[in-house]
Amino acid sequence: MVESIARVKHIRVTATKARRVVNLIRGKQAMEALAILKFAPQGASEPVYKLVASAIANAKVKADAAGSYLDEQDLFVSAAYVDEGTTLKRFQPRAQGRAFQILKRTSHITIVLATPDEPALVAKATKPAKTTRVSTSSTTGSKAGKK
C-alpha cells in the first residue's frame, strides 16, 4: 500500500469555503477528483487541484524510491481535511476617526492519497454511503384529527 501526503499551509481562503471543495473529492479516485476540481466553480478548487496533483506526484516518487510499480488509476483520496490557519488582522478607516477591523483568514489543507489493500476497498471508497431517513409521526397530543 502506497500512501502519499500533500499539504499547503497559510493559503488565503477561509476554512469553511475550502471544506466545501474538499468534501466534493473525499473518497473519490485521484483522477476523478482532478476532473471534479477542474470544473468546480469555487475559488478554492484551484489550490486543491494543485494539491491533489502534487500528492499524485509524491506517490510516483515514493513508488520509484521503493522500486515498485504504481498505477495512477489505483490511487484514491483516503483522507482530506482543512484546518484553520493564522488570521491576518487589518484595519480599515471609517467615519469620524474610527477603525473597522478586517479579518483575513487562512487555512491549512491536507490531502492523503493511498492505494487500496484489496480491490474491494476501491469499490467501497467510490460508492457513496446510503442514508435512509426515518420519519416518526405521532398523533398523540394532536387536536387536528379530533372532533
C-alpha positions as a Markdown table, in Angstrom:
| # | Residue | x | y | z |
|---|---|---|---|---|
| 1 | Met | 0.0 | 0.0 | 0.0 |
| 2 | Val | 1.5 | 3.3 | -1.1 |
| 3 | Glu | 0.4 | 6.4 | 0.8 |
| 4 | Ser | 1.3 | 10.0 | -0.1 |
| 5 | Ile | 0.6 | 13.2 | 1.7 |
| 6 | Ala | 0.5 | 16.7 | 0.3 |
| 7 | Arg | -0.1 | 19.8 | 2.4 |
| 8 | Val | -0.4 | 23.5 | 1.8 |
| 9 | Lys | -0.3 | 25.9 | 4.7 |
| 10 | His | -1.4 | 29.6 | 5.1 |
| 11 | Ile | -3.4 | 29.6 | 1.9 |
| 12 | Arg | -5.6 | 32.7 | 1.7 |
| 13 | Val | -9.0 | 31.1 | 1.6 |
| 14 | Thr | -11.3 | 30.6 | 4.6 |
| 15 | Ala | -11.5 | 27.1 | 6.1 |
| 16 | Thr | -15.3 | 26.8 | 5.5 |
| 17 | Lys | -15.0 | 27.7 | 1.8 |
| 18 | Ala | -12.1 | 25.2 | 1.4 |
| 19 | Arg | -14.1 | 22.5 | 3.2 |
| 20 | Arg | -16.9 | 22.8 | 0.7 |
| 21 | Val | -14.5 | 21.9 | -2.1 |
| 22 | Val | -12.6 | 19.2 | -0.2 |
| 23 | Asn | -15.9 | 17.5 | 0.7 |
| 24 | Leu | -16.5 | 17.0 | -3.1 |
| 25 | Ile | -13.5 | 14.8 | -3.5 |
| 26 | Arg | -13.2 | 12.9 | -0.3 |
| 27 | Gly | -13.2 | 9.1 | -1.0 |
| 28 | Lys | -13.0 | 9.5 | -4.8 |
| 29 | Gln | -10.3 | 8.2 | -7.1 |
| 30 | Ala | -7.5 | 10.6 | -7.7 |
| 31 | Met | -8.1 | 11.1 | -11.4 |
| 32 | Glu | -11.9 | 11.6 | -10.8 |
| 33 | Ala | -11.1 | 14.1 | -8.1 |
| 34 | Leu | -8.9 | 16.1 | -10.6 |
| 35 | Ala | -11.8 | 16.1 | -13.1 |
| 36 | Ile | -14.2 | 17.3 | -10.5 |
| 37 | Leu | -11.9 | 20.1 | -9.3 |
| 38 | Lys | -11.1 | 21.3 | -12.8 |
| 39 | Phe | -14.7 | 22.2 | -13.4 |
| 40 | Ala | -15.8 | 23.2 | -9.9 |
| 41 | Pro | -16.8 | 26.9 | -9.8 |
| 42 | Gln | -15.5 | 27.6 | -6.3 |
| 43 | Gly | -12.3 | 29.7 | -5.9 |
| 44 | Ala | -10.7 | 27.2 | -3.6 |
| 45 | Ser | -10.9 | 24.5 | -6.2 |
| 46 | Glu | -7.7 | 25.7 | -8.0 |
| 47 | Pro | -5.3 | 25.3 | -5.0 |
| 48 | Val | -7.0 | 22.0 | -4.0 |
| 49 | Tyr | -6.5 | 20.8 | -7.7 |
| 50 | Lys | -2.8 | 21.6 | -7.5 |
| 51 | Leu | -2.6 | 19.8 | -4.1 |
| 52 | Val | -4.1 | 16.6 | -5.5 |
| 53 | Ala | -1.8 | 16.8 | -8.5 |
| 54 | Ser | 1.2 | 17.2 | -6.1 |
| 55 | Ala | 0.0 | 14.2 | -4.0 |
| 56 | Ile | -0.1 | 12.1 | -7.2 |
| 57 | Ala | 3.5 | 13.2 | -8.0 |
| 58 | Asn | 4.6 | 12.4 | -4.4 |
| 59 | Ala | 3.1 | 8.9 | -4.8 |
| 60 | Lys | 5.1 | 8.4 | -8.0 |
| 61 | Val | 8.3 | 9.5 | -6.4 |
| 62 | Lys | 7.7 | 7.3 | -3.3 |
| 63 | Ala | 6.9 | 4.3 | -5.5 |
| 64 | Asp | 10.1 | 4.9 | -7.6 |
| 65 | Ala | 12.2 | 5.1 | -4.5 |
| 66 | Ala | 10.7 | 1.8 | -3.2 |
| 67 | Gly | 11.3 | 0.2 | -6.6 |
| 68 | Ser | 7.6 | -0.7 | -7.1 |
| 69 | Tyr | 5.1 | 0.0 | -9.9 |
| 70 | Leu | 2.3 | 2.5 | -9.3 |
| 71 | Asp | -0.7 | 2.9 | -11.5 |
| 72 | Glu | -2.3 | 6.4 | -11.0 |
| 73 | Gln | -5.8 | 4.8 | -11.5 |
| 74 | Asp | -5.4 | 2.9 | -8.3 |
| 75 | Leu | -4.9 | 6.0 | -6.1 |
| 76 | Phe | -7.9 | 7.3 | -4.2 |
| 77 | Val | -8.3 | 10.2 | -1.7 |
| 78 | Ser | -8.2 | 8.3 | 1.6 |
| 79 | Ala | -8.2 | 11.5 | 3.8 |
| 80 | Ala | -8.8 | 15.1 | 3.1 |
| 81 | Tyr | -9.2 | 17.8 | 5.7 |
| 82 | Val | -8.9 | 21.5 | 6.2 |
| 83 | Asp | -7.7 | 23.2 | 9.4 |
| 84 | Glu | -7.8 | 26.9 | 10.2 |
| 85 | Gly | -4.6 | 28.8 | 9.8 |
| 86 | Thr | -3.5 | 32.1 | 11.2 |
| 87 | Thr | -5.8 | 35.1 | 10.8 |
| 88 | Leu | -4.3 | 38.3 | 9.4 |
| 89 | Lys | -5.8 | 41.4 | 11.2 |
| 90 | Arg | -6.1 | 44.5 | 9.1 |
| 91 | Phe | -7.9 | 47.8 | 9.8 |
| 92 | Gln | -10.0 | 50.0 | 7.5 |
| 93 | Pro | -10.6 | 53.6 | 8.3 |
| 94 | Arg | -14.2 | 54.6 | 9.0 |
| 95 | Ala | -16.1 | 57.8 | 9.6 |
| 96 | Gln | -15.3 | 60.1 | 12.5 |
| 97 | Gly | -11.8 | 58.7 | 13.1 |
| 98 | Arg | -13.0 | 55.2 | 13.8 |
| 99 | Ala | -11.3 | 52.0 | 12.6 |
| 100 | Phe | -13.0 | 48.8 | 11.4 |
| 101 | Gln | -11.2 | 45.5 | 11.8 |
| 102 | Ile | -10.9 | 43.2 | 8.8 |
| 103 | Leu | -10.1 | 39.5 | 9.4 |
| 104 | Lys | -8.2 | 37.9 | 6.5 |
| 105 | Arg | -8.5 | 34.2 | 7.3 |
| 106 | Thr | -6.1 | 31.5 | 6.1 |
| 107 | Ser | -6.3 | 27.7 | 6.1 |
| 108 | His | -4.1 | 24.6 | 6.0 |
| 109 | Ile | -5.3 | 21.9 | 3.6 |
| 110 | Thr | -4.1 | 18.3 | 3.7 |
| 111 | Ile | -4.7 | 15.6 | 1.1 |
| 112 | Val | -3.7 | 11.9 | 1.7 |
| 113 | Leu | -3.8 | 9.6 | -1.3 |
| 114 | Ala | -3.4 | 5.8 | -0.9 |
| 115 | Thr | -3.7 | 2.6 | -2.9 |
| 116 | Pro | -6.1 | 0.1 | -1.5 |
| 117 | Asp | -5.0 | -3.2 | 0.1 |
| 118 | Glu | -7.7 | -5.1 | -1.7 |
| 119 | Pro | -9.8 | -4.4 | -4.8 |
| 120 | Ala | -13.0 | -4.5 | -2.6 |
| 121 | Leu | -11.8 | -1.3 | -0.8 |
| 122 | Val | -11.7 | 0.6 | -4.1 |
| 123 | Ala | -15.4 | -0.2 | -4.8 |
| 124 | Lys | -16.2 | 0.7 | -1.2 |
| 125 | Ala | -14.4 | 4.1 | -1.4 |
| 126 | Thr | -16.0 | 5.1 | -4.7 |
| 127 | Lys | -19.6 | 4.3 | -3.7 |
| 128 | Pro | -21.3 | 6.9 | -1.5 |
| 129 | Ala | -22.9 | 5.7 | 1.6 |
| 130 | Lys | -26.6 | 5.2 | 1.5 |
| 131 | Thr | -28.6 | 7.2 | 4.0 |
| 132 | Thr | -32.1 | 6.4 | 5.0 |
| 133 | Arg | -34.4 | 8.9 | 6.5 |
| 134 | Val | -36.7 | 7.7 | 9.3 |
| 135 | Ser | -39.7 | 9.8 | 9.9 |
| 136 | Thr | -41.6 | 9.5 | 13.2 |
| 137 | Ser | -45.0 | 11.0 | 13.3 |
| 138 | Ser | -47.1 | 10.7 | 16.4 |
| 139 | Thr | -50.8 | 11.7 | 16.6 |
| 140 | Thr | -51.0 | 11.6 | 20.4 |
| 141 | Gly | -51.5 | 15.1 | 21.6 |
| 142 | Ser | -52.7 | 16.4 | 18.3 |
| 143 | Lys | -56.1 | 18.0 | 18.3 |
| 144 | Ala | -56.3 | 18.3 | 14.5 |
| 145 | Gly | -57.9 | 14.9 | 14.0 |
| 146 | Lys | -60.4 | 15.1 | 16.9 |
| 147 | Lys | -63.9 | 16.4 | 16.6 |
